[in-house]
Amino acid sequence: MVFRHKILAVIKALGGFSLAQTFTKRGLQVLCYHGISLRDEHYFQPKLFMHEDTFRERMAYLKKRGYLVLSLDEALAHMNQKTLPPRALVITFDDGWLGIGTKAAPLLKEYGFPSTLYVTTRDVLSEAPVFDVALRYLLWKKRNETLALSSIGLDSETIVLSTADEREHVACRISEFSKNWDDHDKQAMLLKLTKTLGIDLNPDENNPLFRLMTMEQLARLPLGGMNLQLHTHRHRLPIDDPEGVKSEIIKNRAVLKRIVSGPLQHLCYPSGKFHPSQFPLLKKLGIESATTCLSGFNYPSTEHFALRRFLDGENIAQLEFEAELSGFLELMRKLRWTLQGRQNY
């Protein structure tokens, strides 16, 4: 057990978590998840993918401890009216990875937990592996081996893939080489890599790795309580390009309107990147709320275009999860913000 975990265990045993909950129980917590692992993705990128058993443990904890899981619309309405009930919580997912539909959604339905899925639509329409993530997975799978760059059409150098830095160096070189390619050419590169490295990204035809759900699969989710919302079309929202912002939102909304009957008025910033200068434009585009990757609880005074979330993943221990939900880590953040004089949206 790492030192941080030892400290948290002592604080919990002394009643610190329970005490913290009395000070933060009126704050809204928003949980953020990305992918649920289909095979070994949680070892590859534990911040991005979570094992289904870990996710089940999290949801069981929420149920056992009596957390009130609300839909995003319900939670925001309570925030506006200053009527948030104690221990209110919202569950969100980013992107639309296949495992969300096949593993997370059935469990949430079983528990009766509503949720929000922010969908990136270009990769949904392509029905192909997400290039940058799949590329890095292929290199990770062959860690400690070598890759002759000539085998994939680059130079004659042979690189050992033994460290994370070396693998990232190769991934960046390939990404730079292919930056002006269309999706077809990028997928051809992935196919060439899979053959060169001897890795199958689709060992099970029903569970292809690193793909988002199809439109048909997404369309079934609202029946189980999962609300589909905006996450841009190409997973980008330029800060200094208003026309680019408009294009991303309009295209994203147009695709989702094919399968969503309700309003598309909630946004998740791609990679959590945002700037307050974007808020007026988002409002004009019919956006009512936007979630970030900033940690913290949300209160009636919290800016709705900068909602805070807790990014849960396989890299987070259960004890850390409990410390976050109890409000103990929130109190520590507030103390740090106060000491630093940091702006809190």
C-alpha positions in Angstrom: 0.0 0.0 0.0 1.4 3.4 -1.0 1.9 6.0 1.6 -1.1 8.1 0.4 -3.3 5.0 0.8 -2.0 4.4 4.4 -2.9 8.0 5.3 -6.4 7.7 3.8 -6.9 4.4 5.6 -6.1 6.0 9.0 -8.3 9.0 8.3 -11.2 6.8 7.3 -10.7 4.6 10.5 -10.7 7.7 12.6 -14.0 8.9 11.1 -12.6 11.5 8.8 -14.6 10.4 5.8 -17.9 10.5 7.7 -17.1 13.9 9.2 -16.2 15.3 5.7 -19.5 14.1 4.4 -21.4 16.4 6.8 -19.7 19.4 5.3 -20.0 18.5 1.6 -23.3 16.6 1.4 -25.0 19.4 -0.5 -22.5 19.4 -3.3 -23.2 17.6 -6.5 -20.7 15.0 -7.5 -20.2 14.1 -11.2 -18.4 10.9 -12.0 -16.6 10.5 -15.3 -15.8 7.2 -17.0 -14.4 6.4 -20.4 -14.1 2.8 -21.6 -14.9 -0.5 -19.9 -12.2 -3.0 -20.9 -13.1 -5.7 -23.3 -9.7 -7.6 -22.9 -6.6 -6.0 -21.5 -7.1 -2.3 -22.2 -7.2 -1.5 -18.5 -3.5 -2.6 -18.3 -2.6 -0.5 -21.4 -4.3 2.7 -20.3 -5.8 2.5 -16.8 -6.9 6.1 -16.8 -8.9 5.5 -19.9 -10.2 2.0 -19.5 -11.6 0.2 -16.4 -12.1 -3.5 -15.8 -15.8 -4.4 -15.6 -15.3 -5.9 -12.1 -13.9 -2.6 -10.8 -16.9 -0.7 -12.3 -19.3 -3.2 -10.7 -17.6 -2.6 -7.4 -18.0 1.1 -7.8 -21.7 0.9 -8.6 -22.3 -1.6 -5.8 -20.7 0.9 -3.4 -23.0 3.7 -4.5 -26.0 1.5 -4.0 -24.9 0.2 -0.6 -24.1 3.7 0.7 -27.3 5.2 -0.5 -26.0 7.8 -3.0 -28.8 9.5 -4.9 -27.9 9.0 -8.6 -29.7 11.7 -10.6 -30.0 12.3 -14.3 -27.9 15.4 -15.4 -31.1 17.4 -16.1 -32.5 16.6 -12.7 -29.3 17.5 -11.0 -28.9 20.8 -12.8 -32.6 21.7 -12.0 -31.9 21.1 -8.3 -28.7 23.2 -8.5 -30.7 26.1 -10.1 -33.3 25.9 -7.4 -30.8 25.4 -4.6 -32.6 22.2 -3.6 -29.8 19.6 -4.2 -30.6 16.6 -1.9 -27.7 15.2 0.2 -25.3 12.9 -1.5 -26.5 13.7 -5.0 -24.5 12.3 -7.8 -24.4 12.1 -11.6 -22.7 9.4 -13.7 -21.2 10.4 -17.1 -19.3 8.6 -19.8 -17.1 10.2 -22.5 -16.7 9.2 -26.2 -18.9 6.1 -26.7 -16.5 3.1 -26.4 -18.1 -0.2 -27.2 -17.7 -1.6 -23.6 -19.9 1.2 -22.3 -22.8 -0.4 -24.2 -22.0 -4.0 -23.6 -20.8 -3.9 -20.0 -21.7 -0.6 -18.2 -25.2 0.0 -19.6 -26.7 -3.3 -18.5 -25.3 -2.9 -15.0 -26.6 0.6 -14.7 -30.0 -0.6 -15.8 -29.9 -3.3 -13.2 -29.2 -0.8 -10.4 -31.7 1.7 -11.9 -29.0 4.4 -12.2 -29.5 7.0 -14.9 -26.4 8.3 -16.8 -25.2 10.6 -19.5 -23.0 9.5 -22.4 -21.2 12.3 -24.3 -20.7 11.0 -27.9 -18.0 11.8 -30.4 -19.7 11.2 -33.7 -17.1 11.0 -36.4 -15.6 7.8 -35.0 -19.1 6.4 -34.5 -19.8 6.9 -38.2 -16.5 5.5 -39.4 -17.0 2.2 -37.4 -13.2 1.8 -37.4 -10.7 1.7 -34.5 -9.8 5.1 -33.1 -6.4 5.6 -34.7 -4.3 7.3 -32.0 -5.4 4.9 -29.2 -5.2 1.7 -31.3 -1.8 2.7 -32.6 -0.4 3.1 -29.1 -2.0 -0.2 -28.0 -0.3 -2.1 -30.8 3.1 -0.7 -29.8 2.4 -1.4 -26.1 1.5 -5.0 -26.9 4.9 -5.5 -28.4 6.8 -3.8 -25.5 10.4 -5.0 -25.2 10.4 -6.1 -28.8 11.7 -4.2 -31.9 10.0 -2.5 -34.8 11.6 -2.0 -38.1 10.1 1.3 -39.4 10.7 0.2 -43.0 8.1 -2.5 -42.5 5.4 0.2 -42.3 6.8 2.5 -44.9 8.9 4.9 -42.8 12.7 5.0 -42.7 15.2 2.2 -42.2 15.6 2.7 -38.4 14.8 -0.2 -36.0 13.5 0.9 -32.7 13.3 -1.1 -29.4 9.8 -0.6 -27.8 11.0 -1.3 -24.3 10.0 2.0 -22.6 6.9 4.2 -22.6 9.0 7.0 -23.9 10.3 5.0 -26.8 6.8 3.8 -27.7 5.5 7.3 -27.5 8.3 8.5 -29.8 7.4 5.9 -32.4 3.6 6.7 -32.1 4.3 10.4 -32.6 6.5 9.8 -35.6 3.7 7.7 -37.2 1.1 10.2 -36.3 3.1 13.0 -37.8 3.8 11.0 -40.9 0.1 10.3 -41.3 -1.4 13.6 -40.2 -2.7 14.6 -43.6 -4.1 11.2 -44.4 -7.8 10.4 -44.6 -9.4 7.8 -42.4 -9.0 5.1 -45.1 -5.2 5.6 -45.2 -4.9 5.6 -41.5 -6.8 2.4 -41.1 -4.6 0.9 -43.8 -1.6 1.9 -41.6 -3.2 0.2 -38.6 -3.8 -3.0 -40.7 -0.2 -3.0 -41.8 1.0 -2.6 -38.2 -1.3 -5.4 -37.0 0.2 -7.8 -39.6 3.8 -6.7 -38.9 3.4 -7.1 -35.2 1.1 -10.1 -35.3 -1.7 -8.6 -33.3 -5.5 -9.0 -34.0 -7.6 -6.0 -33.0 -10.7 -8.0 -33.7 -10.3 -11.5 -32.1 -14.0 -11.6 -31.3 -16.2 -10.2 -34.1 -18.8 -9.0 -31.5 -16.2 -7.1 -29.5 -13.7 -5.3 -31.7 -11.1 -3.4 -29.8 -10.9 0.4 -29.7 -14.1 1.1 -31.5 -17.0 3.3 -30.5 -20.5 2.0 -30.6 -22.4 2.0 -33.9 -25.4 4.3 -34.4 -27.7 1.3 -34.0 -26.1 0.4 -30.6 -26.2 3.9 -29.4 -29.9 4.2 -30.3 -30.8 1.5 -27.8 -29.1 3.1 -24.8 -31.8 5.7 -23.9 -34.3 2.8 -23.3 -32.1 1.8 -20.4 -31.7 5.3 -18.9 -28.6 6.5 -20.6 -29.0 10.0 -22.1 -26.9 10.8 -25.2 -25.3 14.2 -25.4 -22.7 16.2 -27.2 -18.9 15.6 -27.3 -18.1 17.3 -30.6 -17.8 15.6 -34.0 -14.0 15.1 -34.2 -13.2 15.3 -30.5 -11.9 18.8 -30.8 -13.2 22.3 -29.7 -10.7 25.0 -30.8 -10.4 27.8 -28.2 -9.5 30.6 -30.6 -11.7 29.6 -33.6 -15.5 30.4 -33.1 -16.4 29.0 -36.6 -14.6 25.8 -35.7 -16.6 25.5 -32.5 -19.8 26.1 -34.4 -18.9 23.4 -36.9 -18.0 20.8 -34.3 -21.2 21.4 -32.3 -23.5 21.6 -35.4 -22.1 18.4 -36.9 -22.2 16.5 -33.6 -25.8 17.5 -33.0 -26.9 16.7 -36.6 -25.6 13.1 -36.3 -27.1 12.5 -32.8 -30.5 13.9 -33.9 -30.9 10.9 -36.1 -31.2 8.7 -33.0 -32.0 11.1 -30.1 -35.5 12.5 -29.7 -34.9 14.9 -26.8 -32.8 18.1 -26.6 -29.1 18.0 -27.2 -28.0 20.7 -24.9 -25.2 19.3 -22.7 -21.6 19.2 -23.8 -18.4 17.6 -22.6 -15.2 19.4 -23.5 -12.8 17.1 -25.5 -9.9 16.3 -23.3 -11.3 18.8 -20.8 -9.8 21.7 -22.6 -11.9 24.9 -22.4 -11.7 28.7 -21.9 -14.3 31.0 -20.3 -14.3 33.0 -23.6 -16.2 30.1 -25.2 -19.1 30.3 -22.8 -21.2 33.0 -24.6 -20.8 31.2 -28.0 -21.8 27.9 -26.4 -24.9 29.5 -25.0 -25.8 30.9 -28.4 -25.5 27.3 -29.8 -28.1 26.1 -27.3 -25.8 24.5 -24.8 -26.9 24.7 -21.2 -24.1 22.9 -19.4 -20.6 21.7 -20.1 -18.4 19.3 -18.1 -14.7 19.6 -17.6 -11.9 17.4 -16.3 -11.4 19.6 -13.3 -11.8 17.9 -9.9 -14.3 19.0 -7.4 -18.0 19.1 -6.3 -20.6 21.4 -7.9 -22.7 23.9 -6.0 -25.5 26.4 -6.9 -22.8 29.0 -7.6 -20.8 26.8 -9.9 -20.6 27.9 -13.5 -22.7 25.5 -15.6 -20.2 25.8 -18.4 -17.4 24.5 -16.2 -18.9 21.7 -14.2 -16.4 19.7 -12.3 -16.0 15.9 -12.4 -14.1 13.1 -10.7 -12.3 11.1 -13.4 -12.5 7.5 -12.2 -10.4 4.8 -13.7 -8.6 1.5 -13.1 -5.7 3.7 -11.7 -7.9 4.8 -8.8 -8.0 2.6 -5.8 -11.3 1.9 -4.1 -10.1 3.7 -1.0 -9.3 6.8 -3.1 -12.8 6.5 -4.7 -14.4 6.5 -1.2 -12.3 9.4 -0.1 -13.5 11.4 -3.1 -17.2 10.5 -2.6 -17.0 11.2 1.2 -15.9 14.8 0.4 -12.6 14.5 2.3 -10.6 15.2 -0.9 -13.0 18.0 -1.7 -12.2 19.7 1.6 -8.5 19.3 0.9 -8.9 20.9 -2.5 -10.8 23.8 -1.0 -8.1 24.4 1.5 -5.5 24.3 -1.3 -7.5 26.7 -3.4 -7.9 29.1 -0.5 -4.1 29.0 0.2 -3.3 29.5 -3.5 -6.0 32.1 -4.1 -7.0 30.1 -7.1 -10.2 30.8 -9.1 -12.9 28.3 -8.6 -15.6 28.4 -11.2 
